[in-house]
Amino acid sequence: MGRPATKPTALRDGYYIEVRNKNQKSGIKIVRETKQQLEMAIDEYKKTKDVTVLGKLKDGKMEPIPGLSN
């Protein structure tokens, strides 16, 4: 057992959503490669979970996704 990491993890380029159980504070980030895959994931998770669209990560910067809202 080592000590915990102090450097934040680098996120991959792609489309991000945050999925959490209803009435919870913390959730998990899910990445998809294409916008179409992201839309399919949103449709799948929104039935039972709260879904927040975070945006598109490109070169370390999060950009909003046109046409998608929470």
C-alpha atoms as a printed R data frame, in Angstrom:
   type eleno elety resid chain resno       x      y       z
1  ATOM     1    CA   MET     A     1   0.000  0.000   0.000
2  ATOM     2    CA   GLY     A     2   1.423  3.301  -1.095
3  ATOM     3    CA   ARG     A     3   0.287  6.790  -0.500
4  ATOM     4    CA   PRO     A     4  -2.522  8.288  -2.525
5  ATOM     5    CA   ALA     A     5  -1.711 10.231  -5.688
6  ATOM     6    CA   THR     A     6  -1.349 13.989  -5.320
7  ATOM     7    CA   LYS     A     7  -1.413 14.847  -9.020
8  ATOM     8    CA   PRO     A     8  -4.907 15.052 -10.546
9  ATOM     9    CA   THR     A     9  -5.587 12.514 -13.254
10 ATOM    10    CA   ALA     A    10  -5.499 13.725 -16.847
11 ATOM    11    CA   LEU     A    11  -8.759 13.262 -18.703
12 ATOM    12    CA   ARG     A    12  -8.852 11.891 -22.253
13 ATOM    13    CA   ASP     A    13 -10.203 13.904 -25.169
14 ATOM    14    CA   GLY     A    14 -13.856 13.150 -25.847
15 ATOM    15    CA   TYR     A    15 -17.418 13.900 -24.773
16 ATOM    16    CA   TYR     A    16 -18.180 13.819 -21.040
17 ATOM    17    CA   ILE     A    17 -21.318 13.336 -18.960
18 ATOM    18    CA   GLU     A    18 -21.702 12.970 -15.223
19 ATOM    19    CA   VAL     A    19 -24.066 10.248 -13.990
20 ATOM    20    CA   ARG     A    20 -25.307 10.080 -10.418
21 ATOM    21    CA   ASN     A    21 -28.040  8.377  -8.476
22 ATOM    22    CA   LYS     A    22 -31.056 10.546  -7.834
23 ATOM    23    CA   ASN     A    23 -30.695 12.776  -4.743
24 ATOM    24    CA   GLN     A    24 -26.934 12.131  -4.467
25 ATOM    25    CA   LYS     A    25 -24.115 14.695  -4.447
26 ATOM    26    CA   SER     A    26 -21.341 12.745  -6.121
27 ATOM    27    CA   GLY     A    27 -21.358 10.894  -9.407
28 ATOM    28    CA   ILE     A    28 -19.035  9.419 -11.990
29 ATOM    29    CA   LYS     A    29 -17.765 10.907 -15.232
30 ATOM    30    CA   ILE     A    30 -18.337  8.892 -18.371
31 ATOM    31    CA   VAL     A    31 -16.459  9.572 -21.604
32 ATOM    32    CA   ARG     A    32 -17.554  8.693 -25.134
33 ATOM    33    CA   GLU     A    33 -15.603  9.116 -28.361
34 ATOM    34    CA   THR     A    34 -18.383 10.501 -30.587
35 ATOM    35    CA   LYS     A    35 -21.419 12.701 -30.112
36 ATOM    36    CA   GLN     A    36 -23.699  9.884 -31.326
37 ATOM    37    CA   GLN     A    37 -22.323  7.500 -28.669
38 ATOM    38    CA   LEU     A    38 -22.801 10.240 -26.066
39 ATOM    39    CA   GLU     A    39 -26.456 10.707 -27.031
40 ATOM    40    CA   MET     A    40 -27.044  6.949 -26.769
41 ATOM    41    CA   ALA     A    41 -25.464  6.913 -23.288
42 ATOM    42    CA   ILE     A    42 -27.624  9.854 -22.185
43 ATOM    43    CA   ASP     A    43 -30.787  8.071 -23.335
44 ATOM    44    CA   GLU     A    44 -29.736  4.886 -21.525
45 ATOM    45    CA   TYR     A    45 -28.832  6.490 -18.190
46 ATOM    46    CA   LYS     A    46 -31.561  9.147 -17.937
47 ATOM    47    CA   LYS     A    47 -34.210  6.493 -17.232
48 ATOM    48    CA   THR     A    48 -32.861  5.737 -13.747
49 ATOM    49    CA   LYS     A    49 -30.150  8.327 -12.992
50 ATOM    50    CA   ASP     A    50 -29.523 12.072 -13.036
51 ATOM    51    CA   VAL     A    51 -27.403 12.937 -16.074
52 ATOM    52    CA   THR     A    52 -25.401 16.162 -16.481
53 ATOM    53    CA   VAL     A    53 -23.704 16.988 -19.779
54 ATOM    54    CA   LEU     A    54 -20.240 18.350 -18.952
55 ATOM    55    CA   GLY     A    55 -18.997 19.058 -22.476
56 ATOM    56    CA   LYS     A    56 -16.315 18.125 -24.963
57 ATOM    57    CA   LEU     A    57 -12.734 17.936 -23.731
58 ATOM    58    CA   LYS     A    58 -10.167 18.898 -26.343
59 ATOM    59    CA   ASP     A    59  -6.508 19.614 -25.564
60 ATOM    60    CA   GLY     A    60  -7.251 19.868 -21.844
61 ATOM    61    CA   LYS     A    61 -10.087 22.410 -22.196
62 ATOM    62    CA   MET     A    62 -13.767 21.658 -21.669
63 ATOM    63    CA   GLU     A    63 -16.011 23.132 -24.385
64 ATOM    64    CA   PRO     A    64 -19.816 23.200 -24.390
65 ATOM    65    CA   ILE     A    65 -21.544 20.892 -26.860
66 ATOM    66    CA   PRO     A    66 -23.871 22.760 -29.215
67 ATOM    67    CA   GLY     A    67 -27.308 21.200 -29.442
68 ATOM    68    CA   LEU     A    68 -27.128 19.308 -26.140
69 ATOM    69    CA   SER     A    69 -28.447 20.544 -22.821
70 ATOM    70    CA   ASN     A    70 -28.927 18.970 -19.410
